[in-house]
Every structure is written in C-alpha cells, then in structure tokens.
C-alpha cells in the first residue's frame, strides 16, 4: 500500500520530533510558560498591523 505524501511526511516529522525529545536534556514542561510570555511580547507589534489577515498570520507564524 502506498501512503499519500502528506502522511509520509507527517510520520517522518513525528519520528524526528520524538528523537529530538528523547535527546532533550530539559523537560518539555520547562517551556510551558513560553507561549503566554511570547504573546504578551508580540502585542504591541501585532497592534501595528493593519489587516486582520496579518494579525492571524502573525499568531500562526509564532505558534508554529
């Protein structure tokens, strides 16, 4: 059975993600507070954007 390319890439991504987490010397929980801090940092910059699409893209870009 041949998998669609997107499923193959997702599987490769998940495998590589797990490899990186296994090598991680810091617990992932250390980074739980990063997103709220980053969002508050972004607020003045996002407020300068003129269009709602730009705001949405900024949030998507930062969240990954």
NORUR-V300400 format. One record per helix or strand of 2 or more residues. SS is the DSSP state (alpha for helix, beta for strand). FROM is the first residue (numbers start at 0). TO is the last residue. If there is no record, write none. Layout:
<<SS;FROM;TO> <SS;FROM;TO>>
//
This chain:
<<alpha;4;22> <alpha;27;30> <alpha;33;46> <alpha;51;62>>
//
